[in-house]
Amino acid sequence: MAVLPLLSDDDASPDARATFDAIRAARGTDYVNNFWRALAYDPALLAATWDRLSQVMAPGALDPLVKELVYLAVSVANGCDYCIHSHTAAAQAKGMTEAQHAELLAVIAMASQTNALATALSVPVDARFRAPDGGASI
């Protein structure tokens, strides 16, 4: 159950309804999902989150499916049930196959295990993995 009741269009402020309309237009649907309805209690946060998400998930150097797979992996790592379901559906809509989903979950599980081991063992980072200035290499 949500901490606060999800706001319908009728209960949302004019500013929140404007963001709902932007979501509908961008997605070509009349549906506004629960995440956005929960954020509608704070219309400024709703708008800012939608604007940022729209920018980050827009076409760019990464393929749209890759972006959804990364989002899904982070959602699994953070244990966000809502985001796991939402971004699984989004990845499927962008072409994720059952085989890709299974492989993604295997990679997430492996990364979680090796991350935990490296952290528990305080394994020092190899010099060759660092940039010449000591930061992360690209």
C-alpha positions as CSV (number, residue, x, y, z in Angstrom):
1,M,0.0,0.0,0.0
2,A,1.2,3.5,-0.8
3,V,2.3,5.8,2.0
4,L,-0.1,8.4,0.5
5,P,-3.1,7.8,-1.7
6,L,-2.3,8.0,-5.4
7,L,-3.7,11.2,-6.9
8,S,-6.2,11.0,-9.7
9,D,-6.3,13.6,-12.4
10,D,-9.3,15.2,-10.6
11,D,-7.4,15.3,-7.3
12,A,-4.1,16.5,-8.7
13,S,-3.1,20.2,-8.9
14,P,-3.1,22.0,-12.3
15,D,0.7,21.8,-12.3
16,A,0.7,18.1,-11.6
17,R,-2.0,17.5,-14.3
18,A,0.2,19.4,-16.8
19,T,3.0,17.0,-16.1
20,F,0.6,14.0,-16.4
21,D,-0.3,15.4,-19.8
22,A,3.3,15.7,-20.8
23,I,3.8,12.0,-19.7
24,R,0.8,10.9,-21.8
25,A,2.0,12.9,-24.8
26,A,5.6,11.5,-24.6
27,R,4.4,8.0,-24.2
28,G,1.5,8.1,-26.6
29,T,-0.9,6.8,-24.1
30,D,-3.7,7.9,-21.8
31,Y,-2.2,6.0,-18.9
32,V,-0.1,7.6,-16.1
33,N,1.5,5.0,-13.9
34,N,1.5,5.0,-10.1
35,F,5.0,6.3,-9.6
36,W,4.0,9.6,-11.2
37,R,0.7,9.7,-9.3
38,A,2.6,9.3,-6.0
39,L,4.9,12.1,-6.9
40,A,2.0,14.4,-7.7
41,Y,1.8,15.5,-4.1
42,D,4.8,17.6,-4.9
43,P,4.2,19.1,-8.3
44,A,7.7,20.6,-8.5
45,L,9.4,17.3,-7.7
46,L,7.1,15.5,-10.2
47,A,8.0,17.9,-13.0
48,A,11.7,17.9,-12.2
49,T,11.8,14.1,-12.0
50,W,9.9,13.7,-15.3
51,D,12.1,16.3,-17.0
52,R,15.3,14.6,-15.8
53,L,14.1,11.1,-16.7
54,S,13.1,12.3,-20.1
55,Q,16.6,13.6,-20.7
56,V,18.5,10.7,-19.4
57,M,16.3,8.1,-21.2
58,A,16.2,10.0,-24.4
59,P,18.1,8.6,-27.5
60,G,21.8,9.1,-27.0
61,A,25.1,7.2,-27.1
62,L,23.5,4.2,-25.5
63,D,20.8,2.1,-27.2
64,P,17.3,2.6,-25.6
65,L,17.2,-1.1,-24.7
66,V,20.6,-0.9,-23.0
67,K,19.4,2.1,-21.0
68,E,16.4,0.0,-19.8
69,L,18.7,-3.0,-19.0
70,V,21.0,-0.7,-16.9
71,Y,17.9,0.8,-15.2
72,L,16.6,-2.7,-14.4
73,A,20.0,-3.8,-13.1
74,V,20.2,-0.8,-10.7
75,S,16.6,-1.4,-9.6
76,V,17.4,-5.0,-8.8
77,A,20.5,-3.9,-6.9
78,N,18.5,-1.4,-4.9
79,G,15.7,-3.8,-4.3
80,C,13.0,-1.5,-5.8
81,D,10.1,-3.8,-6.6
82,Y,8.2,-1.1,-8.3
83,C,11.1,-0.1,-10.6
84,I,11.9,-3.8,-11.3
85,H,8.4,-4.4,-12.7
86,S,8.2,-1.0,-14.4
87,H,11.6,-1.3,-16.2
88,T,11.1,-5.0,-17.0
89,A,8.0,-4.0,-18.9
90,A,9.8,-1.1,-20.5
91,A,12.7,-3.3,-21.6
92,Q,10.3,-5.9,-23.0
93,A,8.6,-3.1,-24.9
94,K,12.0,-2.1,-26.4
95,G,12.6,-5.7,-27.5
96,M,14.2,-7.5,-24.5
97,T,13.8,-11.3,-25.0
98,E,13.4,-13.9,-22.3
99,A,16.9,-15.1,-23.0
100,Q,18.3,-11.5,-22.6
101,H,16.3,-11.1,-19.3
102,A,17.7,-14.4,-18.0
103,E,21.2,-13.5,-18.9
104,L,20.8,-10.0,-17.4
105,L,19.7,-11.6,-14.1
106,A,22.7,-13.9,-14.2
107,V,25.1,-10.9,-14.7
108,I,23.4,-9.0,-11.9
109,A,23.7,-12.0,-9.5
110,M,27.4,-12.5,-10.5
111,A,28.2,-8.9,-10.1
112,S,26.5,-8.8,-6.7
113,Q,28.5,-11.8,-5.5
114,T,31.9,-10.6,-6.8
115,N,31.2,-7.0,-5.5
116,A,30.5,-8.5,-2.0
117,L,33.6,-10.6,-2.1
118,A,35.8,-7.7,-3.3
119,T,34.3,-5.4,-0.6
120,A,34.6,-8.0,2.2
121,L,38.2,-8.7,1.3
122,S,39.1,-5.1,0.8
123,V,40.8,-6.0,-2.5
124,P,43.0,-3.1,-3.7
125,V,42.3,-1.7,-7.2
126,D,45.0,-2.7,-9.7
127,A,47.1,0.2,-10.8
128,R,46.3,-0.7,-14.5
129,F,42.6,-0.2,-13.9
130,R,43.2,3.5,-12.8
131,A,43.8,6.5,-15.0
132,P,47.3,8.0,-14.9
133,D,46.0,10.7,-12.6
134,G,44.9,8.1,-10.1
135,G,41.2,8.3,-10.9
136,A,39.0,5.8,-12.7
137,S,40.1,5.0,-16.3
138,I,37.7,5.4,-19.2
